[in-house]
């Protein structure tokens, strides 16, 4: 889930079991949507095979280190080395460590001694807090305690199911002190590395710009087509309305034409007063002869 945080640019994982990482590492690969809409930030995800009891320069420069349900899997010798590697060598600004709370175990069905067969120990709250406070004092960190998994009502005295220590470094590590502790050779083996597409890469930036231009052009095209279609429909509606307005005129013309045909007269005629509103629409309404009227009637029918 951390890869969805916009503030993270580098993610690194470390595990002693290479087979487990190789089985699950494909889940960290970029998805097709990451290439369709690359973010502005860059993101690199790397998995290393190795022990947290060993120092490796690839683990330097990180702001946050999380050890989730880790320390209870360490042997006694590894547990002694762990604080120096994490707090002394890596020295991140923030460290989060979680471990089971043994006081909560009686509430878990089926748990007799430890929650997992690989656990070397499980501490109660006093043991964990004593260990954490000693480390914080020695390496210049402050620590606060919290947890997850509230106990049932009436059993609040056992504490959280999982206890958590949040360590914050009190001072800023200088570059000289970090370089003096840097080993010359790495001991971890990289088993996976994925670089997510981002707009910092010129290739993806160019593709994103072209896609945005094409998308915007399609929107403009659609807006213009919709406008033209609207104007076309409005024009058709006006034509229909014009025909409906001229319909009384056509009826009057038919009556006049019948009279003219019977009388066989080619003299101009004057329309009756009811047709006066159409005087400005066409001069044939008020003055004309049979030829003009026939032509007007034919054109009106064609429309």
Helices and strands as residue ranges (DSSP letters): G 2-4, E 10-15, H 18-24, G 25-28, H 32-36, E 43-49, G 57-59, E 64-68, G 71-73, H 76-83, I 84-90, E 94-100, G 102-107, H 125-139, E 141-148, G 156-158, E 162-169, H 175-180, E 189-196, H 202-263, G 273-278, G 283-285, H 290-302
